Amino acid sequence: MKTNIQRINPDGLLKNSAFSQIITTQGNGKTIYIGGQNAVNENREIIGKGDIKSQTEQVMKNIQTALSACNATFDDVIKLNINIVQGQNAYDAFITSQKFMNSANPPAITVLFVSGLMNPDFLLEIEATAFVGEE
């Protein structure tokens, strides 16, 4: 059975092409939970200190690597939780992250401003949930 992922933006809720309000999954498959990713590369270097766009780019690359390790892509992402340090430009982070997403299949997204993250050089952290259906 092929899995069905349905994105729902019902009347009565804001409609925005960048994200979905509701996502349902049905059928057989696997759910992938990717823990909060920061702007750290495989050599443990922080990329883009002080630059929200560069850090977002690295975070999304990290998520892409994690998805690939599970035979998934950003098309399979159904939920993003984005934590941005207060004072940073959320718009720049959001626009940069959208370059990785398929505008025809946007995930549900939650954005929170936080007072800080594990390392004071981190400007944001993103966690993702994806669902890959069995063919």
C-alpha positions, 0 to 999 in steps of 0.5 A, a space after each residue: 500500500 502506498 502511503 498518502 500524505 495529505 496537506 490541508 489548509 481549510 477555510 477558516 485558517 490562514 492560507 500561505 503557500 510557504 507552509 501547511 496548516 495540517 498534515 496527515 499521513 496514512 498507510 505503511 511507512 516510516 517516520 523520521 525524527 531529526 533532532 535539532 540541527 545547528 550550524 555545525 559542519 562535520 568537522 565540528 566547525 560553526 559556520 556563519 558566526 553572526 550570520 543568520 542566513 549562512 547558519 540557516 543554510 548550514 542547518 538545512 544542509 545538515 537536515 538534508 544529509 540526515 534525510 538522505 541517510 534515511 533515503 528521504 528528501 525535503 519532499 518527505 518533510 511534514 513538520 519543521 520546528 524552528 527556534 530562533 534566538 531573540 533579536 535575529 531576523 526570522 524573515 532572513 532565516 525563513 527565506 533561506 530555509 525555503 530554498 530547500 523546500 518544495 513549494 508544492 508540498 510545504 510542511 507544517 512549520 512552527 517558529 519560536 523565538 528563544 533567549 538562547 541555545 546550547 552555544 552562544 554562537 548558534 543563532 537558530 536550531 531546526 528539527 524536522 519530522 519526515 514520513 516516507 511511505 512504502 511502495 
